[in-house]
Amino acid sequence: MSDDNDDDDKAPKPKSHMGVGIAVGVGLGAALGIAMDNLAIGLSIGIGVGIVIGAVMDNNRKDK
């Protein structure tokens, strides 16, 4: 039988690395916040850094 569901000809969607960057940033931010004895500030800085990391990773992938 012929299969009418040919998904092979569709290009896969590129995945964003933003989630990975935010996860890394939260981990680093939590450590920074505990070290500074202010978890809220540390997490805020970490999330900001994580967004930048994710954007850089996405930009590097698009250049290739």
mmCIF file of the N, C-alpha and C atoms, coordinates in Angstrom:
data_MODEL
# 
_entry.id   MODEL 
# 
loop_
_atom_site.group_PDB 
_atom_site.id 
_atom_site.type_symbol 
_atom_site.label_atom_id 
_atom_site.label_alt_id 
_atom_site.label_comp_id 
_atom_site.label_asym_id 
_atom_site.label_entity_id 
_atom_site.label_seq_id 
_atom_site.pdbx_PDB_ins_code 
_atom_site.Cartn_x 
_atom_site.Cartn_y 
_atom_site.Cartn_z 
_atom_site.occupancy 
_atom_site.B_iso_or_equiv 
_atom_site.pdbx_formal_charge 
_atom_site.auth_seq_id 
_atom_site.auth_comp_id 
_atom_site.auth_asym_id 
_atom_site.auth_atom_id 
_atom_site.pdbx_PDB_model_num 
ATOM 1   N N  . MET A 1 1  ? 0.835  -1.188 0.000  1.00 0.00 ? 1  MET A N  1 
ATOM 2   C CA . MET A 1 1  ? 0.000  0.000  0.000  1.00 0.00 ? 1  MET A CA 1 
ATOM 3   C C  . MET A 1 1  ? 0.875  1.245  0.000  1.00 0.00 ? 1  MET A C  1 
ATOM 4   N N  . SER A 1 2  ? 0.353  2.257  -0.593 1.00 0.00 ? 2  SER A N  1 
ATOM 5   C CA . SER A 1 2  ? 1.095  3.511  -0.612 1.00 0.00 ? 2  SER A CA 1 
ATOM 6   C C  . SER A 1 2  ? 0.731  4.332  0.619  1.00 0.00 ? 2  SER A C  1 
ATOM 7   N N  . ASP A 1 3  ? 1.727  4.970  1.155  1.00 0.00 ? 3  ASP A N  1 
ATOM 8   C CA . ASP A 1 3  ? 1.524  5.780  2.359  1.00 0.00 ? 3  ASP A CA 1 
ATOM 9   C C  . ASP A 1 3  ? 1.343  7.232  1.935  1.00 0.00 ? 3  ASP A C  1 
ATOM 10  N N  . ASP A 1 4  ? 0.189  7.810  2.252  1.00 0.00 ? 4  ASP A N  1 
ATOM 11  C CA . ASP A 1 4  ? -0.101 9.177  1.842  1.00 0.00 ? 4  ASP A CA 1 
ATOM 12  C C  . ASP A 1 4  ? 0.506  10.215 2.782  1.00 0.00 ? 4  ASP A C  1 
ATOM 13  N N  . ASN A 1 5  ? 1.029  9.799  3.904  1.00 0.00 ? 5  ASN A N  1 
ATOM 14  C CA . ASN A 1 5  ? 1.601  10.725 4.878  1.00 0.00 ? 5  ASN A CA 1 
ATOM 15  C C  . ASN A 1 5  ? 3.111  10.807 4.694  1.00 0.00 ? 5  ASN A C  1 
ATOM 16  N N  . ASP A 1 6  ? 3.540  11.525 3.668  1.00 0.00 ? 6  ASP A N  1 
ATOM 17  C CA . ASP A 1 6  ? 4.973  11.686 3.417  1.00 0.00 ? 6  ASP A CA 1 
ATOM 18  C C  . ASP A 1 6  ? 5.471  12.926 4.144  1.00 0.00 ? 6  ASP A C  1 
ATOM 19  N N  . ASP A 1 7  ? 6.041  12.734 5.316  1.00 0.00 ? 7  ASP A N  1 
ATOM 20  C CA . ASP A 1 7  ? 6.597  13.843 6.077  1.00 0.00 ? 7  ASP A CA 1 
ATOM 21  C C  . ASP A 1 7  ? 8.077  14.035 5.777  1.00 0.00 ? 7  ASP A C  1 
ATOM 22  N N  . ASP A 1 8  ? 8.660  13.171 4.939  1.00 0.00 ? 8  ASP A N  1 
ATOM 23  C CA . ASP A 1 8  ? 10.085 13.249 4.658  1.00 0.00 ? 8  ASP A CA 1 
ATOM 24  C C  . ASP A 1 8  ? 10.447 14.473 3.824  1.00 0.00 ? 8  ASP A C  1 
ATOM 25  N N  . ASP A 1 9  ? 9.507  14.966 3.009  1.00 0.00 ? 9  ASP A N  1 
ATOM 26  C CA . ASP A 1 9  ? 9.829  16.093 2.149  1.00 0.00 ? 9  ASP A CA 1 
ATOM 27  C C  . ASP A 1 9  ? 9.692  17.431 2.868  1.00 0.00 ? 9  ASP A C  1 
ATOM 28  N N  . LYS A 1 10 ? 9.207  17.441 4.084  1.00 0.00 ? 10 LYS A N  1 
ATOM 29  C CA . LYS A 1 10 ? 9.100  18.669 4.859  1.00 0.00 ? 10 LYS A CA 1 
ATOM 30  C C  . LYS A 1 10 ? 10.407 18.893 5.615  1.00 0.00 ? 10 LYS A C  1 
ATOM 31  N N  . ALA A 1 11 ? 10.874 20.123 5.572  1.00 0.00 ? 11 ALA A N  1 
ATOM 32  C CA . ALA A 1 11 ? 12.098 20.451 6.313  1.00 0.00 ? 11 ALA A CA 1 
ATOM 33  C C  . ALA A 1 11 ? 11.765 20.529 7.803  1.00 0.00 ? 11 ALA A C  1 
ATOM 34  N N  . PRO A 1 12 ? 12.612 19.983 8.650  1.00 0.00 ? 12 PRO A N  1 
ATOM 35  C CA . PRO A 1 12 ? 12.339 20.063 10.087 1.00 0.00 ? 12 PRO A CA 1 
ATOM 36  C C  . PRO A 1 12 ? 12.465 21.500 10.579 1.00 0.00 ? 12 PRO A C  1 
ATOM 37  N N  . LYS A 1 13 ? 11.620 21.837 11.544 1.00 0.00 ? 13 LYS A N  1 
ATOM 38  C CA . LYS A 1 13 ? 11.661 23.174 12.103 1.00 0.00 ? 13 LYS A CA 1 
ATOM 39  C C  . LYS A 1 13 ? 12.933 23.348 12.921 1.00 0.00 ? 13 LYS A C  1 
ATOM 40  N N  . PRO A 1 14 ? 13.617 24.468 12.765 1.00 0.00 ? 14 PRO A N  1 
ATOM 41  C CA . PRO A 1 14 ? 14.784 24.691 13.615 1.00 0.00 ? 14 PRO A CA 1 
ATOM 42  C C  . PRO A 1 14 ? 14.337 24.928 15.054 1.00 0.00 ? 14 PRO A C  1 
ATOM 43  N N  . LYS A 1 15 ? 15.052 24.354 15.975 1.00 0.00 ? 15 LYS A N  1 
ATOM 44  C CA . LYS A 1 15 ? 14.684 24.486 17.379 1.00 0.00 ? 15 LYS A CA 1 
ATOM 45  C C  . LYS A 1 15 ? 15.470 25.623 18.009 1.00 0.00 ? 15 LYS A C  1 
ATOM 46  N N  . SER A 1 16 ? 14.815 26.316 18.895 1.00 0.00 ? 16 SER A N  1 
ATOM 47  C CA . SER A 1 16 ? 15.442 27.432 19.580 1.00 0.00 ? 16 SER A CA 1 
ATOM 48  C C  . SER A 1 16 ? 16.240 26.932 20.780 1.00 0.00 ? 16 SER A C  1 
ATOM 49  N N  . HIS A 1 17 ? 17.337 27.583 21.036 1.00 0.00 ? 17 HIS A N  1 
ATOM 50  C CA . HIS A 1 17 ? 18.160 27.257 22.193 1.00 0.00 ? 17 HIS A CA 1 
ATOM 51  C C  . HIS A 1 17 ? 17.852 28.177 23.373 1.00 0.00 ? 17 HIS A C  1 
ATOM 52  N N  . MET A 1 18 ? 16.792 28.952 23.271 1.00 0.00 ? 18 MET A N  1 
ATOM 53  C CA . MET A 1 18 ? 16.468 29.901 24.325 1.00 0.00 ? 18 MET A CA 1 
ATOM 54  C C  . MET A 1 18 ? 16.180 29.196 25.651 1.00 0.00 ? 18 MET A C  1 
ATOM 55  N N  . GLY A 1 19 ? 15.482 28.083 25.603 1.00 0.00 ? 19 GLY A N  1 
ATOM 56  C CA . GLY A 1 19 ? 15.178 27.339 26.830 1.00 0.00 ? 19 GLY A CA 1 
ATOM 57  C C  . GLY A 1 19 ? 16.429 26.822 27.512 1.00 0.00 ? 19 GLY A C  1 
ATOM 58  N N  . VAL A 1 20 ? 17.389 26.369 26.717 1.00 0.00 ? 20 VAL A N  1 
ATOM 59  C CA . VAL A 1 20 ? 18.656 25.887 27.278 1.00 0.00 ? 20 VAL A CA 1 
ATOM 60  C C  . VAL A 1 20 ? 19.393 27.045 27.943 1.00 0.00 ? 20 VAL A C  1 
ATOM 61  N N  . GLY A 1 21 ? 19.420 28.186 27.283 1.00 0.00 ? 21 GLY A N  1 
ATOM 62  C CA . GLY A 1 21 ? 20.094 29.355 27.847 1.00 0.00 ? 21 GLY A CA 1 
ATOM 63  C C  . GLY A 1 21 ? 19.459 29.813 29.141 1.00 0.00 ? 21 GLY A C  1 
ATOM 64  N N  . ILE A 1 22 ? 18.128 29.825 29.182 1.00 0.00 ? 22 ILE A N  1 
ATOM 65  C CA . ILE A 1 22 ? 17.436 30.241 30.401 1.00 0.00 ? 22 ILE A CA 1 
ATOM 66  C C  . ILE A 1 22 ? 17.682 29.244 31.524 1.00 0.00 ? 22 ILE A C  1 
ATOM 67  N N  . ALA A 1 23 ? 17.688 27.956 31.214 1.00 0.00 ? 23 ALA A N  1 
ATOM 68  C CA . ALA A 1 23 ? 17.943 26.942 32.241 1.00 0.00 ? 23 ALA A CA 1 
ATOM 69  C C  . ALA A 1 23 ? 19.347 27.098 32.826 1.00 0.00 ? 23 ALA A C  1 
ATOM 70  N N  . VAL A 1 24 ? 20.325 27.326 31.967 1.00 0.00 ? 24 VAL A N  1 
ATOM 71  C CA . VAL A 1 24 ? 21.696 27.549 32.447 1.00 0.00 ? 24 VAL A CA 1 
ATOM 72  C C  . VAL A 1 24 ? 21.750 28.832 33.275 1.00 0.00 ? 24 VAL A C  1 
ATOM 73  N N  . GLY A 1 25 ? 21.084 29.871 32.802 1.00 0.00 ? 25 GLY A N  1 
ATOM 74  C CA . GLY A 1 25 ? 21.073 31.146 33.522 1.00 0.00 ? 25 GLY A CA 1 
ATOM 75  C C  . GLY A 1 25 ? 20.422 31.047 34.883 1.00 0.00 ? 25 GLY A C  1 
ATOM 76  N N  . VAL A 1 26 ? 19.344 30.283 34.990 1.00 0.00 ? 26 VAL A N  1 
ATOM 77  C CA . VAL A 1 26 ? 18.679 30.116 36.288 1.00 0.00 ? 26 VAL A CA 1 
ATOM 78  C C  . VAL A 1 26 ? 19.604 29.396 37.264 1.00 0.00 ? 26 VAL A C  1 
ATOM 79  N N  . GLY A 1 27 ? 20.298 28.375 36.769 1.00 0.00 ? 27 GLY A N  1 
ATOM 80  C CA . GLY A 1 27 ? 21.241 27.661 37.639 1.00 0.00 ? 27 GLY A CA 1 
ATOM 81  C C  . GLY A 1 27 ? 22.360 28.569 38.127 1.00 0.00 ? 27 GLY A C  1 
ATOM 82  N N  . LEU A 1 28 ? 22.945 29.318 37.199 1.00 0.00 ? 28 LEU A N  1 
ATOM 83  C CA . LEU A 1 28 ? 24.012 30.243 37.592 1.00 0.00 ? 28 LEU A CA 1 
ATOM 84  C C  . LEU A 1 28 ? 23.473 31.374 38.474 1.00 0.00 ? 28 LEU A C  1 
ATOM 85  N N  . GLY A 1 29 ? 22.286 31.852 38.149 1.00 0.00 ? 29 GLY A N  1 
ATOM 86  C CA . GLY A 1 29 ? 21.687 32.933 38.935 1.00 0.00 ? 29 GLY A CA 1 
ATOM 87  C C  . GLY A 1 29 ? 21.336 32.505 40.346 1.00 0.00 ? 29 GLY A C  1 
ATOM 88  N N  . ALA A 1 30 ? 20.879 31.265 40.497 1.00 0.00 ? 30 ALA A N  1 
ATOM 89  C CA . ALA A 1 30 ? 20.576 30.766 41.843 1.00 0.00 ? 30 ALA A CA 1 
ATOM 90  C C  . ALA A 1 30 ? 21.850 30.687 42.676 1.00 0.00 ? 30 ALA A C  1 
ATOM 91  N N  . ALA A 1 31 ? 22.918 30.197 42.066 1.00 0.00 ? 31 ALA A N  1 
ATOM 92  C CA . ALA A 1 31 ? 24.195 30.136 42.790 1.00 0.00 ? 31 ALA A CA 1 
ATOM 93  C C  . ALA A 1 31 ? 24.687 31.537 43.140 1.00 0.00 ? 31 ALA A C  1 
ATOM 94  N N  . LEU A 1 32 ? 24.562 32.461 42.200 1.00 0.00 ? 32 LEU A N  1 
ATOM 95  C CA . LEU A 1 32 ? 24.974 33.838 42.448 1.00 0.00 ? 32 LEU A CA 1 
ATOM 96  C C  . LEU A 1 32 ? 24.112 34.477 43.538 1.00 0.00 ? 32 LEU A C  1 
ATOM 97  N N  . GLY A 1 33 ? 22.804 34.223 43.478 1.00 0.00 ? 33 GLY A N  1 
ATOM 98  C CA . GLY A 1 33 ? 21.896 34.783 44.474 1.00 0.00 ? 33 GLY A CA 1 
ATOM 99  C C  . GLY A 1 33 ? 22.163 34.258 45.870 1.00 0.00 ? 33 GLY A C  1 
ATOM 100 N N  . ILE A 1 34 ? 22.480 32.980 45.977 1.00 0.00 ? 34 ILE A N  1 
ATOM 101 C CA . ILE A 1 34 ? 22.803 32.414 47.288 1.00 0.00 ? 34 ILE A CA 1 
ATOM 102 C C  . ILE A 1 34 ? 24.111 33.006 47.799 1.00 0.00 ? 34 ILE A C  1 
ATOM 103 N N  . ALA A 1 35 ? 25.079 33.176 46.899 1.00 0.00 ? 35 ALA A N  1 
ATOM 104 C CA . ALA A 1 35 ? 26.366 33.754 47.302 1.00 0.00 ? 35 ALA A CA 1 
ATOM 105 C C  . ALA A 1 35 ? 26.203 35.206 47.756 1.00 0.00 ? 35 ALA A C  1 
ATOM 106 N N  . MET A 1 36 ? 25.298 35.952 47.104 1.00 0.00 ? 36 MET A N  1 
ATOM 107 C CA . MET A 1 36 ? 25.077 37.355 47.476 1.00 0.00 ? 36 MET A CA 1 
ATOM 108 C C  . MET A 1 36 ? 24.040 37.503 48.582 1.00 0.00 ? 36 MET A C  1 
ATOM 109 N N  . ASP A 1 37 ? 23.439 36.394 48.998 1.00 0.00 ? 37 ASP A N  1 
ATOM 110 C CA . ASP A 1 37 ? 22.388 36.383 50.016 1.00 0.00 ? 37 ASP A CA 1 
ATOM 111 C C  . ASP A 1 37 ? 21.162 37.188 49.568 1.00 0.00 ? 37 ASP A C  1 
ATOM 112 N N  . ASN A 1 38 ? 20.903 37.165 48.260 1.00 0.00 ? 38 ASN A N  1 
ATOM 113 C CA . ASN A 1 38 ? 19.719 37.810 47.705 1.00 0.00 ? 38 ASN A CA 1 
ATOM 114 C C  . ASN A 1 38 ? 19.299 37.016 46.470 1.00 0.00 ? 38 ASN A C  1 
ATOM 115 N N  . LEU A 1 39 ? 18.458 36.019 46.692 1.00 0.00 ? 39 LEU A N  1 
ATOM 116 C CA . LEU A 1 39 ? 18.093 35.081 45.633 1.00 0.00 ? 39 LEU A CA 1 
ATOM 117 C C  . LEU A 1 39 ? 17.342 35.754 44.484 1.00 0.00 ? 39 LEU A C  1 
ATOM 118 N N  . ALA A 1 40 ? 16.483 36.724 44.789 1.00 0.00 ? 40 ALA A N  1 
ATOM 119 C CA . ALA A 1 40 ? 15.690 37.374 43.741 1.00 0.00 ? 40 ALA A CA 1 
ATOM 120 C C  . ALA A 1 40 ? 16.581 38.116 42.742 1.00 0.00 ? 40 ALA A C  1 
ATOM 121 N N  . ILE A 1 41 ? 17.553 38.840 43.248 1.00 0.00 ? 41 ILE A N  1 
ATOM 122 C CA . ILE A 1 41 ? 18.471 39.572 42.359 1.00 0.00 ? 41 ILE A CA 1 
ATOM 123 C C  . ILE A 1 41 ? 19.305 38.589 41.541 1.00 0.00 ? 41 ILE A C  1 
ATOM 124 N N  . GLY A 1 42 ? 19.800 37.540 42.179 1.00 0.00 ? 42 GLY A N  1 
ATOM 125 C CA . GLY A 1 42 ? 20.620 36.547 41.482 1.00 0.00 ? 42 GLY A CA 1 
ATOM 126 C C  . GLY A 1 42 ? 19.857 35.863 40.366 1.00 0.00 ? 42 GLY A C  1 
ATOM 127 N N  . LEU A 1 43 ? 18.608 35.472 40.636 1.00 0.00 ? 43 LEU A N  1 
ATOM 128 C CA . LEU A 1 43 ? 17.797 34.831 39.597 1.00 0.00 ? 43 LEU A CA 1 
ATOM 129 C C  . LEU A 1 43 ? 17.490 35.795 38.451 1.00 0.00 ? 43 LEU A C  1 
ATOM 130 N N  . SER A 1 44 ? 17.234 37.043 38.787 1.00 0.00 ? 44 SER A N  1 
ATOM 131 C CA . SER A 1 44 ? 16.967 38.032 37.733 1.00 0.00 ? 44 SER A CA 1 
ATOM 132 C C  . SER A 1 44 ? 18.178 38.205 36.826 1.00 0.00 ? 44 SER A C  1 
ATOM 133 N N  . ILE A 1 45 ? 19.345 38.318 37.426 1.00 0.00 ? 45 ILE A N  1 
ATOM 134 C CA . ILE A 1 45 ? 20.574 38.437 36.632 1.00 0.00 ? 45 ILE A CA 1 
ATOM 135 C C  . ILE A 1 45 ? 20.787 37.168 35.812 1.00 0.00 ? 45 ILE A C  1 
ATOM 136 N N  . GLY A 1 46 ? 20.568 36.012 36.430 1.00 0.00 ? 46 GLY A N  1 
ATOM 137 C CA . GLY A 1 46 ? 20.763 34.740 35.744 1.00 0.00 ? 46 GLY A CA 1 
ATOM 138 C C  . GLY A 1 46 ? 19.838 34.558 34.559 1.00 0.00 ? 46 GLY A C  1 
ATOM 139 N N  . ILE A 1 47 ? 18.584 34.938 34.705 1.00 0.00 ? 47 ILE A N  1 
ATOM 140 C CA . ILE A 1 47 ? 17.639 34.816 33.591 1.00 0.00 ? 47 ILE A CA 1 
ATOM 141 C C  . ILE A 1 47 ? 18.044 35.753 32.451 1.00 0.00 ? 47 ILE A C  1 
ATOM 142 N N  . GLY A 1 48 ? 18.467 36.961 32.797 1.00 0.00 ? 48 GLY A N  1 
ATOM 143 C CA . GLY A 1 48 ? 18.938 37.889 31.764 1.00 0.00 ? 48 GLY A CA 1 
ATOM 144 C C  . GLY A 1 48 ? 20.143 37.343 31.016 1.00 0.00 ? 48 GLY A C  1 
ATOM 145 N N  . VAL A 1 49 ? 21.092 36.793 31.761 1.00 0.00 ? 49 VAL A N  1 
ATOM 146 C CA . VAL A 1 49 ? 22.277 36.197 31.136 1.00 0.00 ? 49 VAL A CA 1 
ATOM 147 C C  . VAL A 1 49 ? 21.871 34.984 30.302 1.00 0.00 ? 49 VAL A C  1 
ATOM 148 N N  . GLY A 1 50 ? 20.920 34.199 30.801 1.00 0.00 ? 50 GLY A N  1 
ATOM 149 C CA . GLY A 1 50 ? 20.454 33.025 30.068 1.00 0.00 ? 50 GLY A CA 1 
ATOM 150 C C  . GLY A 1 50 ? 19.795 33.379 28.748 1.00 0.00 ? 50 GLY A C  1 
ATOM 151 N N  . ILE A 1 51 ? 19.039 34.457 28.732 1.00 0.00 ? 51 ILE A N  1 
ATOM 152 C CA . ILE A 1 51 ? 18.412 34.903 27.484 1.00 0.00 ? 51 ILE A CA 1 
ATOM 153 C C  . ILE A 1 51 ? 19.484 35.309 26.478 1.00 0.00 ? 51 ILE A C  1 
ATOM 154 N N  . VAL A 1 52 ? 20.514 35.984 26.958 1.00 0.00 ? 52 VAL A N  1 
ATOM 155 C CA . VAL A 1 52 ? 21.619 36.372 26.071 1.00 0.00 ? 52 VAL A CA 1 
ATOM 156 C C  . VAL A 1 52 ? 22.336 35.129 25.547 1.00 0.00 ? 52 VAL A C  1 
ATOM 157 N N  . ILE A 1 53 ? 22.587 34.154 26.420 1.00 0.00 ? 53 ILE A N  1 
ATOM 158 C CA . ILE A 1 53 ? 23.252 32.912 26.002 1.00 0.00 ? 53 ILE A CA 1 
ATOM 159 C C  . ILE A 1 53 ? 22.419 32.201 24.932 1.00 0.00 ? 53 ILE A C  1 
ATOM 160 N N  . GLY A 1 54 ? 21.110 32.099 25.149 1.00 0.00 ? 54 GLY A N  1 
ATOM 161 C CA . GLY A 1 54 ? 20.231 31.457 24.172 1.00 0.00 ? 54 GLY A CA 1 
ATOM 162 C C  . GLY A 1 54 ? 20.208 32.188 22.841 1.00 0.00 ? 54 GLY A C  1 
ATOM 163 N N  . ALA A 1 55 ? 20.194 33.520 22.886 1.00 0.00 ? 55 ALA A N  1 
ATOM 164 C CA . ALA A 1 55 ? 20.189 34.301 21.649 1.00 0.00 ? 55 ALA A CA 1 
ATOM 165 C C  . ALA A 1 55 ? 21.497 34.125 20.883 1.00 0.00 ? 55 ALA A C  1 
ATOM 166 N N  . VAL A 1 56 ? 22.616 34.083 21.601 1.00 0.00 ? 56 VAL A N  1 
ATOM 167 C CA . VAL A 1 56 ? 23.915 33.879 20.949 1.00 0.00 ? 56 VAL A CA 1 
ATOM 168 C C  . VAL A 1 56 ? 23.973 32.491 20.318 1.00 0.00 ? 56 VAL A C  1 
ATOM 169 N N  . MET A 1 57 ? 23.475 31.481 21.031 1.00 0.00 ? 57 MET A N  1 
ATOM 170 C CA . MET A 1 57 ? 23.474 30.121 20.485 1.00 0.00 ? 57 MET A CA 1 
ATOM 171 C C  . MET A 1 57 ? 22.604 30.039 19.232 1.00 0.00 ? 57 MET A C  1 
ATOM 172 N N  . ASP A 1 58 ? 21.443 30.683 19.254 1.00 0.00 ? 58 ASP A N  1 
ATOM 173 C CA . ASP A 1 58 ? 20.571 30.695 18.072 1.00 0.00 ? 58 ASP A CA 1 
ATOM 174 C C  . ASP A 1 58 ? 21.237 31.422 16.906 1.00 0.00 ? 58 ASP A C  1 
ATOM 175 N N  . ASN A 1 59 ? 21.884 32.537 17.200 1.00 0.00 ? 59 ASN A N  1 
ATOM 176 C CA . ASN A 1 59 ? 22.539 33.308 16.147 1.00 0.00 ? 59 ASN A CA 1 
ATOM 177 C C  . ASN A 1 59 ? 23.700 32.531 15.539 1.00 0.00 ? 59 ASN A C  1 
ATOM 178 N N  . ASN A 1 60 ? 24.468 31.834 16.346 1.00 0.00 ? 60 ASN A N  1 
ATOM 179 C CA . ASN A 1 60 ? 25.584 31.035 15.831 1.00 0.00 ? 60 ASN A CA 1 
ATOM 180 C C  . ASN A 1 60 ? 25.087 29.901 14.956 1.00 0.00 ? 60 ASN A C  1 
ATOM 181 N N  . ARG A 1 61 ? 23.955 29.310 15.314 1.00 0.00 ? 61 ARG A N  1 
ATOM 182 C CA . ARG A 1 61 ? 23.406 28.212 14.517 1.00 0.00 ? 61 ARG A CA 1 
ATOM 183 C C  . ARG A 1 61 ? 22.913 28.718 13.166 1.00 0.00 ? 61 ARG A C  1 
ATOM 184 N N  . LYS A 1 62 ? 22.343 29.911 13.117 1.00 0.00 ? 62 LYS A N  1 
ATOM 185 C CA . LYS A 1 62 ? 21.825 30.454 11.861 1.00 0.00 ? 62 LYS A CA 1 
ATOM 186 C C  . LYS A 1 62 ? 22.948 30.840 10.910 1.00 0.00 ? 62 LYS A C  1 
ATOM 187 N N  . ASP A 1 63 ? 24.117 31.170 11.443 1.00 0.00 ? 63 ASP A N  1 
ATOM 188 C CA . ASP A 1 63 ? 25.246 31.562 10.597 1.00 0.00 ? 63 ASP A CA 1 
ATOM 189 C C  . ASP A 1 63 ? 25.832 30.384 9.841  1.00 0.00 ? 63 ASP A C  1 
ATOM 190 N N  . LYS A 1 64 ? 25.639 29.176 10.330 1.00 0.00 ? 64 LYS A N  1 
ATOM 191 C CA . LYS A 1 64 ? 26.245 27.998 9.694  1.00 0.00 ? 64 LYS A CA 1 
ATOM 192 C C  . LYS A 1 64 ? 25.409 27.483 8.558  1.00 0.00 ? 64 LYS A C  1 
# 
